Amino acid sequence: MLASRLAGYGLAVATLCTASFSYADSLPNVTILATGGTIAGTGATSTTTVGYSAAKLGVEKLIEAVPEMKTIANVSGEQVFQIASENMTNDHWLKLAKRVNELLKQSSVDGIVITHGTDTIEETAYFLNLVVKSKKPVVIVGAMRPATAISADGPINLYNAVGIAGSKDAQGRGVLVALNDEIQGAREVTKSNTMLASTFRAPDLGSLGYVVRGKPVFYRATARKHTVDTEFDIGKLDQLPEVDVVYGYANAKRTPIDAFVAGGDVGLVHAGTGNGSLATPVKEALKEARAKGVIVVRSSRTGSGITARNGEANDDELDFVAADNLNAQKARILLMLALTKTRDTKDIQRMFEVY
Ligand code: DGL
């Protein structure tokens, strides 16, 4: 079965090798930047949907497997990394963002698709949402089933992402995430399920729209600033400030906070219970961290809702920042970028109310 499926790919490759991609002036030019993940994954059998290997197929194989893309865009591909996205790092983000900005400056590039593991798509998407300096569409896409699986979702997700990236209607909307026929905003999207194709949700506010026949249909737009309207510029940055996340739960200890501070972190995000609540030992440790100059942001582990300033903790007194409705992993990203601009907590709180 697997052999026939891969042969299917082979057939597609053979067909495409002879029928070269014809460049059509009438079509948009979309560049696919591949980074790895399940969309490029392979399993031992066609029913292997867990326990497969991510980041195996190169960008050309992904493109060759979807010949229909050449009817909606002139597609080119670059392999930026080949990793499972749990291994994405700040350094990967800086390299990817710089390449995106470099490509989008070119008049010959109308939009970009980034293929990516689903585990950290929401983080890469939000980071790019804050540092891409173009109104052209940037669409991040992944898959929940490997390329070798029955009903692999990668090919249709990739086709849809290219359709969005080539659409003028997707311009100026910030970075988008597109899987399972839905279009999500980078700021609000999160992976909500370990296995379902419908895993990407925006629990607070819902998706931005759908993809129908490879074309985006939008119903909403994000109200927060992004891309060309942000104050963040990573052009001259070689590294990002060290910021980590500490998780809140019953019986939580101060140990990880002390360890991160000793390790040199300049910012900490606490994923608190409920509305960002702080257990007493944790609050003490965070107060001591603040006194040493570490910037502290209170978020919530709940996955939706606003962590309100001066709600479960007196942020004015503690000189902490409240994360608004950003989850902890996204609050970390905004705090890292904020710390490239300022250490002033009032200014950082403003940023959490704007982005
Ligand atoms: N290892 C995970 C990743 O690369 C697989 C999940 C996926 O890509 O769907 O994010």
Residues whose N, C-alpha, C, O or C-beta is under 5 A from the ligand:
A	BS01	DGL	G37 T38 I39 A54 I83 A84 S85 E86 H116 G117 T118 D119 T120 A143 M144
